[in-house]
Amino acid sequence: METVRHHGRSTAYRYDDRSDDAEPGICCLHGSGTSQTIWRDQFRLATTTPVAAVDLSGHGDSEDIDAEPGYETLSAYADDAAAVVAETGCSVLVGHSLGGAVALWLALERDLAIDGLVLTGTGPRLPVLADLLEWLDDDFERAIDFLQEPDRLFHDPDPERREESIDQLRATGQAVARRDFRTADRFNVIGRLGEVACPTAAIVGEYDQLTPLRYHQHLAEELPDCSLLRIQAAAHLAMVEQPQAFTAALSVVLDRITR
């Protein structure tokens, strides 16, 4: 893991580049309650393009922030991502769920050179079930159990993947997970997608109930240059559940965006 210092804190990220060309790399942004580890299988792309994966503030090895859910948190996470982009030159943002919201926010609100967006398990709004928000406040273990039910984080997870997901949520902790999901719930850029200038793609897991197909169809319809891809036999964490299919889809998208 490497770190970059910015805004008085350190943001951790993983970086690998075994490529021979000068194509822009990808900067991967995780979603609520997780960390850069969800992208471990996508690092096989480092043989052809640089790959960075960020631990957003309060996740993994990154220092935390004192921020209210909503704009303050989203802005801080955008600062994390922008710092890693500046440090690595990885200018194609790959955002999952809340990480997709961060990627869209950077494209809409920051003066940052972005060569493309890949948005997966995300949408222009990310409403969260009221019961889940309540459990995140008062019964964290129930919230974790809810997320592990079929067609939420996973369609049909193997036990090892499921335990890793549970361990990751517990490691992130109730306070940060609560902040993440409440920030996602308040995110809304409907009506602004036409302002995104770079080429984009939306990738959705076939069975994703947390951010279903219609969210990604909205992205594909409203973003000026957006393709839509589906990952079979996967739910919200498609890059974890079907890593080979997801990485292959991502490679196709990168060919379209960068070449």
N, C-alpha and C positions, 0 to 999 in steps of 0.2 A: 504494500500500500504506500502511496505517496500522499503528500499534503500540499495545500496551497493556503497561504495566509491572506485574509481579506476581511475588511470590516471588523477588525479586532478579534477574529476567530480563525480557527484552522478547519478546513474542509478536506476530508480524506477522499481519495479516489484510487481506483485501480487503473493501470495503463499498460498497454502492450502494443508494440508495433514491430512486426516482422515483415512488413511489406517492402516492395522495391520501388513503388511509384509514389507520386506526389498528390494522389487524390485526397480530398478532405476526409478526415476520419469521423467516427461516430462517437457521440457523447450520450451515454445511456442514463436515464433518470428513473429511479424506482418510484413505486406508489406508496400508499399509506401503510405504515407499520412495518415496512420491509427495509431492505438495504441493497447495496450494490451486488450482493451475492446472488440475487435472482438472475443476473445476466451472465453467470459464469460460463454457461454453454455457448454464449454468443462470442466469447473470446477466441473461438476457433477462426473467426473472421480476421483476426489480427495478422494472418499470413498474407492477406490481400489489402487490408485497410487498417489504419490505426484505430484502436478501440479504447475508450475511457468509460468508466462506470463510477458514478458519484455516490457517496454517502451524504445525503442531505442532512442539514443540521439536526443534531439530536439522534441520528441513526448511525448504526455501525460504529466506526471509529471517528466520526466527526463531532466536534464540540457542539453543544446545544446553544439555543438562543432563548431569550425571554421575549416572546411574541404572542399576541392574541391570535386565536384562530381567525382565518379570513385573510384580508389584504396584507396584514403585517407578516403573517407566516408565508404566504405565497410570494411576497416580495423578497423575504429573506432566502427562501429556497431558490428563487431566481438569481439572487446574488451568488449563491453557492455554485449553481450551474454555470453562470457567466464567468466566474473565476476559473473554473476548470477548462472551459472553452478557450479562454485567453491563454492559459498555461500550456495547453496541449495542441491547440489549433484544430481540435475535433469539432467541426462546424455543422455536422448533420445531427440534429437532436433526435434521440429515440426515447420517447416518453411513455411510461406505462401508468395509466390511471391518474392519480394526482401528479405524477411526473409528466404526463401528457398535458395537464393544465399548466404546469410550470413551463413546458416547452412553448405552448401557445402564448403564454404571458410574455415570454421573452421575445417572441416574434412580433407581438402586437405593441409592447410597451417599452422595449429597450432598443437602444442604438447598438445592436450587436450583429456582426456579419454572420448570418445563418444561411447555409447552402441548401438545407432541406429539413423537413420534419417527418418523422415516422411516429404515428400516434396509435397506440395499442391499448385496448381495454380502457378507452377514455371517450370523451365527448365534449361538446361545447358547454354542457352543464353536467354536473356529477351529483345529482341528488342522492342522499343517503337515507335509508329507511329510518323512520323516527324511532322505532324500537331499538335498532342497532345503536343509534346515538345515545339513547337512554342507558343501554347496557354498558357502553363505553364509559359512561359516568359512574355507574353504580354496581356493575357486575361484569368485570373484565373477562372472566373465564367464560361466561355465557356468550359474550361477544365473540370470543375466539372460537367457541364451539359452533356458533352460527355461521361464521365464515368458512368453516371446514365442511359444511353440509354440501351434498352433491350440487354441482353446477353453479357454485359460487366461486371460490378461489380455484377449485379443481372440478373437472367432470368426473373422473374416476381415478383418484390418486393412488399411487402405491403407498404403503404404510410409511416408508422412509421419507418420501416427499412430504407427506402430511405432518409427520413429526417435526421435520425441519421447519415447516411453515409455522407450527405452533410455537416452537422454540424461538423463531425469529420474532414473532409478535410479542412474546413474553420478554425477550431481550430488549426490544424497543421500548416496552413499558406502556402502562396505561396512559400516562400524561401525554406522551408524544403521540401515541396512536389516536387518542381522543382529539388532539389538536389537528392531526392530519385529516381525519374524517370530517371534522367540522369545517375545516378549510375547503375540502372538496365539496361539501354540501353547499357552501356559499359561492362557489365558483360559477360564473356565468358570462360567456362571451358570445351568446347567441346574437346574431345581427352584426357581428364584427368579423366573421371569418373571411369575408371578401377582402379585408385589408391585408391578409397574409400574402406576401409576394413570392415566397419561395415554393418550389415543388414539394408536394406532400404525399403521404400514403397513410391509410387507415388499415390496421390489421386487427381482426376480431376472432376470438375463440368461438367456435360453433355453438357451444352451450352456455356462453357467458350470461348469467342472469344479473350480475352486478352492473355491467355496462353492456347492454345487449346490442344486437345487430343494428337496431334503428339509430342508435347514437352514432355509429360509424357511417351509416348511410347518410345521416345529416352532414357529417364532415365531408363525405365524398361529393355530396350535392352542392355544398356551399363554399368549400374551399376552391379557389380558382383552378388549381392543377393538382387533383387528388385522385389516386387510385385506391381501390378497395380490395383487400385480400382476406380470405377466411382460412382459419386453421381448424382442421377437422379433429374431432375427439378431444377438444380442449375447452376449458372455461376461461376464467379471468386471468389466470397465470399461464397463458399459453406458452410463453417462452420457457417455463419450467416443466410443464406437463408434456409438451410435444416439442422438445428443443431442436430436434433435427428439422422438422417441418417449419418451425418458426424461423430458424436461422436461414434455411433455404429461401423462405419468403422474403426475409430481410435482405438477403444478398441480391435477389431480383430487384427489389425496390432500390437498393443502393446503385445498381447498374443504371437504372432509369434516372435517378436523381443526379448522379455524379459524372456520368459518361455521355 
